[in-house]
């Protein structure tokens, strides 16, 4: 069983899966448009949740939220299932493939054997599309890959039922019904409004731009509080979460800026284009942060900034993004 599936490589797995699934069903939504309508951009620093003993840092919303929000805003109905039984999960997958329906699913990167060993680590929120089966192998459209690939049934089961933080539990999802007409302008404005609220209005100090400022304050004191060795470990994890997990902090800023650029033409609002340029500048500055933090972690002697100077870069980005998203929130409210 094999479906003619329109695979395209993307910057981030969830956006790419949604964009490719929409394209299969005849709706041409770019990856930035999916990310923007789905209000994917965010920031959180959660010191009381740790992976490997180090606090979690994230530059996007929770896995699955982009697809859920995108579907709701364009009026699309979806089916999403999780499983306790591996046999039931695989049987249901085979049924959908027999019907000619490609299926999105959550997996663990570690068990995706088609990935190079250097890219396989214990991360349980990677999205792929399975679109066919040949013998014991499933046909996979992984948005981070240049071309389609395959995975054995045994390895796919391991990837779907990996243990650890945020277990995927065999989750799979797919569109079931589409609206007769889609009000894309309305969907864009509602996506922007939610992103603006999430980044600036949530009254919790570890979330949004408040969270960026909070992380900057903590980071500045890490050498004193934790000692040099542990401070380097904490800093290295922030860089890893920014540059290696998914699209990363700077990458998500560039992606959202591309959304604002595209959206400005659709809704006829030039200020969105201007704000996209400002957000790109914040992404550039986050890349500077990652570059200098990486050099600190490698203990190189040239071009190395202190923890206090690195914290200042984060504060600069937080201030810039606070202004951008407060303005976006207001513009969206004025247009809904």
C-alpha positions as CSV (number, residue, x, y, z in Angstrom):
1,X,0.0,0.0,0.0
2,X,1.5,3.3,-1.0
3,X,0.1,6.8,-1.3
4,X,1.3,9.5,-3.7
5,X,2.4,11.9,-0.9
6,X,3.9,15.4,-1.6
7,X,7.0,15.4,0.6
8,X,8.8,18.7,1.2
9,X,11.6,19.3,3.6
10,X,10.9,21.9,6.3
11,X,12.7,23.8,9.1
12,X,10.6,22.2,11.9
13,X,8.9,18.8,12.1
14,X,5.3,19.7,13.3
15,X,4.9,22.6,10.9
16,X,6.3,20.5,8.1
17,X,4.0,17.6,8.8
18,X,0.9,19.9,8.9
19,X,1.9,21.8,5.8
20,X,2.6,18.5,3.9
21,X,-0.7,16.9,5.1
22,X,-2.6,20.0,4.0
23,X,-0.9,19.9,0.6
24,X,-1.9,16.3,0.2
25,X,-5.5,17.3,0.7
26,X,-5.3,20.1,-1.8
27,X,-4.7,23.1,0.5
28,X,-1.4,25.0,-0.1
29,X,-0.3,26.3,3.3
30,X,3.4,27.2,3.7
31,X,5.3,26.1,6.8
32,X,5.5,29.7,8.1
33,X,1.8,30.2,7.6
34,X,1.1,27.0,9.6
35,X,3.4,28.1,12.3
36,X,1.8,31.6,12.5
37,X,-1.8,30.6,12.4
38,X,-1.0,27.9,14.9
39,X,0.7,30.5,17.2
40,X,3.8,28.3,17.5
41,X,6.2,31.0,18.8
42,X,6.8,31.1,22.5
43,X,9.4,31.0,25.3
44,X,9.6,29.2,28.6
45,X,12.2,28.6,31.2
46,X,11.1,26.0,33.7
47,X,13.6,25.5,36.5
48,X,11.4,22.9,38.3
49,X,11.2,20.6,35.3
50,X,14.6,19.1,34.5
51,X,16.0,16.8,31.8
52,X,19.3,15.2,32.7
53,X,19.3,17.3,35.9
54,X,19.2,20.6,33.9
55,X,16.1,23.0,33.7
56,X,14.1,22.9,30.6
57,X,14.2,25.8,28.1
58,X,11.8,26.0,25.2
59,X,11.4,28.5,22.4
60,X,8.1,27.3,21.1
61,X,4.7,26.2,22.3
62,X,3.9,22.6,23.5
63,X,4.2,19.8,20.9
64,X,0.8,19.2,19.2
65,X,-0.5,22.7,20.0
66,X,0.4,24.1,16.6
67,X,-1.7,21.5,14.7
68,X,-4.6,21.8,17.2
69,X,-4.7,25.6,16.9
70,X,-4.2,25.7,13.2
71,X,-7.0,23.2,12.6
72,X,-9.4,25.1,14.9
73,X,-8.7,28.5,13.2
74,X,-9.2,27.3,9.6
75,X,-12.3,25.2,10.6
76,X,-10.7,21.8,10.0
77,X,-11.7,18.7,12.0
78,X,-9.0,16.2,13.0
79,X,-8.8,12.8,14.5
80,X,-6.1,12.3,17.2
81,X,-5.6,9.0,19.0
82,X,-3.2,7.7,21.7
83,X,-2.8,4.0,22.6
84,X,-1.9,1.7,25.4
85,X,-1.6,-1.3,23.0
86,X,1.2,-1.4,20.4
87,X,-0.8,-4.0,18.4
88,X,-3.9,-1.8,18.3
89,X,-1.8,1.3,17.3
90,X,-0.2,-0.5,14.4
91,X,-3.4,-2.1,13.3
92,X,-5.2,1.2,13.2
93,X,-2.3,2.7,11.2
94,X,-2.6,-0.1,8.6
95,X,-6.3,0.5,8.3
96,X,-5.8,4.2,7.5
97,X,-3.0,3.4,5.0
98,X,-5.4,0.9,3.3
99,X,-7.9,3.7,3.0
100,X,-5.2,5.9,1.3
101,X,-5.0,8.3,4.3
102,X,-1.5,9.5,5.3
103,X,-1.1,9.7,9.1
104,X,0.9,12.2,11.2
105,X,2.4,10.8,14.4
106,X,4.7,11.5,17.4
107,X,7.9,9.5,17.7
108,X,11.1,9.3,19.6
109,X,14.1,10.6,17.6
110,X,16.3,7.9,19.2
111,X,14.6,5.0,17.5
112,X,14.3,6.6,14.0
113,X,17.0,4.4,12.5
114,X,17.0,6.2,9.2
115,X,18.6,9.2,10.9
116,X,22.4,9.4,11.3
117,X,23.6,8.3,14.7
118,X,24.8,11.8,15.6
119,X,21.2,13.1,15.3
120,X,19.5,10.4,17.4
121,X,18.9,11.3,21.0
122,X,16.1,10.8,23.5
123,X,13.5,13.3,22.4
124,X,9.9,12.0,22.3
125,X,8.1,14.8,20.4
126,X,9.3,14.4,16.8
127,X,6.6,14.5,14.2
128,X,6.6,12.4,11.0
129,X,4.1,11.2,8.4
130,X,3.7,7.6,7.5
131,X,2.1,7.3,4.1
132,X,2.5,3.7,3.0
133,X,3.8,0.2,3.7
134,X,5.9,-2.2,1.7
135,X,6.3,-5.6,3.3
136,X,7.6,-5.1,6.8
137,X,8.7,-1.5,6.1
138,X,6.7,1.7,6.5
139,X,7.1,4.6,4.1
140,X,8.0,7.8,6.0
141,X,7.9,11.5,5.1
142,X,10.1,13.1,7.8
143,X,10.0,16.9,7.2
144,X,13.7,17.3,8.4
145,X,14.8,14.9,5.7
146,X,15.5,15.9,2.1
147,X,13.7,12.8,0.7
148,X,11.3,10.2,1.9
149,X,12.6,7.1,3.6
150,X,11.5,3.9,5.3
151,X,11.5,2.3,8.7
152,X,10.9,-1.3,9.9
153,X,7.7,-2.1,11.8
154,X,9.8,-3.0,14.8
155,X,11.6,0.3,14.9
156,X,8.5,2.3,14.3
157,X,6.8,0.6,17.3
158,X,9.9,1.5,19.4
159,X,9.7,5.1,18.2
160,X,5.9,5.4,18.8
161,X,6.1,3.8,22.3
162,X,9.4,5.2,23.7
163,X,9.6,5.7,27.4
164,X,10.7,8.8,29.3
165,X,9.7,12.5,29.4
166,X,6.5,13.2,27.3
167,X,6.0,9.6,26.1
168,X,4.4,9.6,22.6
169,X,2.0,6.7,23.6
170,X,1.5,5.8,19.9
171,X,-0.2,9.0,19.1
172,X,-1.3,9.5,15.5
173,X,-3.4,12.2,13.9
174,X,-4.9,13.2,10.5
175,X,-7.5,15.6,9.1
176,X,-11.1,14.2,8.7
177,X,-13.2,17.2,7.4
178,X,-12.5,20.5,5.8
179,X,-14.7,23.6,5.7
180,X,-16.4,24.7,2.5
181,X,-14.7,28.1,2.8
182,X,-11.7,29.2,4.9
183,X,-11.4,32.7,6.2
184,X,-7.7,33.0,6.1
185,X,-7.5,36.6,7.2
186,X,-9.5,35.8,10.3
187,X,-7.3,32.8,11.0
188,X,-4.1,34.9,10.6
189,X,-5.4,37.7,13.0
190,X,-6.4,35.1,15.6
191,X,-3.1,33.4,15.4
192,X,-1.3,36.7,15.9
193,X,-3.5,37.7,18.8
194,X,-2.7,34.5,20.6
195,X,1.0,34.7,20.0
196,X,1.1,38.3,21.2
197,X,-0.8,37.3,24.4
198,X,1.4,34.3,25.1
199,X,4.6,36.3,24.7
200,X,3.6,39.3,26.7
201,X,0.4,39.0,28.7
202,X,0.6,35.7,30.6
203,X,1.2,36.7,34.3
204,X,3.8,34.0,35.0
205,X,7.4,35.1,35.3
206,X,8.9,32.1,33.6
207,X,6.9,32.4,30.4
208,X,7.1,34.7,27.3
209,X,9.3,37.7,27.4
210,X,9.2,37.7,31.2
211,X,10.7,34.2,31.0
212,X,13.5,35.4,28.8
213,X,14.4,38.2,31.3
214,X,14.1,35.7,34.2
215,X,16.5,33.3,32.4
216,X,18.9,36.2,31.8
217,X,19.0,36.9,35.5
218,X,19.5,33.3,36.5
219,X,22.2,32.8,33.8
220,X,24.2,35.8,35.1
221,X,24.5,34.2,38.5
222,X,25.2,30.6,37.4
223,X,29.0,30.6,37.9
224,X,28.5,32.0,41.4
225,X,25.6,29.7,42.4
226,X,26.6,26.5,40.6
227,X,30.3,26.7,40.1
228,X,32.1,26.9,36.8
229,X,31.6,23.3,35.7
230,X,27.9,23.1,36.3
231,X,27.4,26.6,35.0
232,X,28.9,25.5,31.7
233,X,26.6,22.5,31.6
234,X,23.5,24.7,32.1
235,X,24.7,27.2,29.5
236,X,25.4,24.4,27.0
237,X,21.9,23.1,27.5
238,X,20.4,26.5,26.8
239,X,22.4,26.6,23.5
240,X,21.4,23.0,22.7
241,X,17.7,23.8,23.2
242,X,18.1,26.9,21.1
243,X,20.0,25.5,18.2
244,X,19.6,21.8,18.1
245,X,16.2,20.8,19.3
246,X,13.7,21.4,16.5
247,X,14.2,24.7,14.7
248,X,15.6,26.4,17.8
249,X,15.1,29.9,19.3
250,X,16.6,31.9,16.5
251,X,15.1,29.7,13.8
252,X,11.6,30.0,15.2
253,X,12.0,33.8,15.2
254,X,13.0,33.7,11.5
255,X,10.1,31.4,10.8
256,X,7.6,33.7,12.5
257,X,9.1,36.7,10.7
258,X,8.5,34.9,7.4
259,X,4.9,34.3,8.5
260,X,4.4,38.0,9.2
261,X,5.9,38.9,5.8
262,X,3.5,36.5,4.0
263,X,0.6,37.6,6.2
264,X,1.2,41.3,5.5
265,X,0.3,40.8,1.9
266,X,-2.8,38.6,2.6
267,X,-4.4,41.0,5.1
268,X,-3.0,44.2,3.6
269,X,-1.2,45.5,6.6
270,X,2.4,46.9,6.0
271,X,3.1,47.1,9.7
272,X,3.3,43.3,9.9
273,X,6.1,43.5,7.3
274,X,7.9,46.1,9.3
275,X,7.6,44.0,12.5
276,X,8.9,41.0,10.6
277,X,12.1,42.8,10.0
278,X,12.4,43.7,13.7
279,X,11.8,40.1,14.7
280,X,14.5,38.9,12.2
281,X,16.9,41.3,14.0
282,X,16.0,39.5,17.3
283,X,16.7,36.2,15.7
284,X,20.1,37.5,14.5
285,X,20.9,38.5,18.1
286,X,19.9,35.2,19.5
287,X,22.3,33.6,17.0
288,X,25.0,35.9,18.4
289,X,24.1,34.6,21.9
290,X,24.4,31.0,20.8
291,X,27.8,31.7,19.0
292,X,29.4,33.4,22.0
293,X,27.8,31.0,24.5
294,X,29.2,28.1,22.5
295,X,32.7,29.6,22.6
296,X,32.4,29.9,26.4
297,X,31.4,26.3,26.6
298,X,34.4,25.2,24.6
299,X,36.7,27.4,26.8
300,X,38.2,29.3,23.9
301,X,40.1,32.4,24.8
302,X,39.2,34.7,22.0
303,X,35.9,36.4,21.6
304,X,34.6,34.9,24.8
305,X,32.0,36.9,26.7
306,X,31.3,36.7,30.4
307,X,28.0,35.2,31.7
308,X,26.9,38.7,32.6
309,X,27.5,39.8,29.0
310,X,25.6,36.8,27.6
311,X,22.7,37.7,30.0
312,X,22.7,41.2,28.6
313,X,22.1,39.8,25.0
314,X,19.1,37.8,26.3
315,X,17.7,40.9,28.0
316,X,18.2,42.8,24.8
317,X,16.2,40.2,22.9
318,X,13.5,40.1,25.6
319,X,13.0,43.9,25.4
320,X,12.9,43.9,21.6
321,X,10.4,41.0,21.5
322,X,8.3,42.4,24.2
323,X,7.7,45.6,22.1
324,X,7.1,43.5,18.9
325,X,4.6,41.2,20.4
326,X,2.7,43.8,22.4
327,X,2.3,45.7,19.1
328,X,1.2,42.6,17.3
329,X,-1.3,41.8,20.0
330,X,-2.8,45.3,19.7
331,X,-2.9,45.2,15.9
332,X,-4.7,41.8,15.9
333,X,-7.2,43.0,18.5
334,X,-8.0,46.0,16.3
335,X,-8.7,43.8,13.3
336,X,-10.8,41.0,14.9
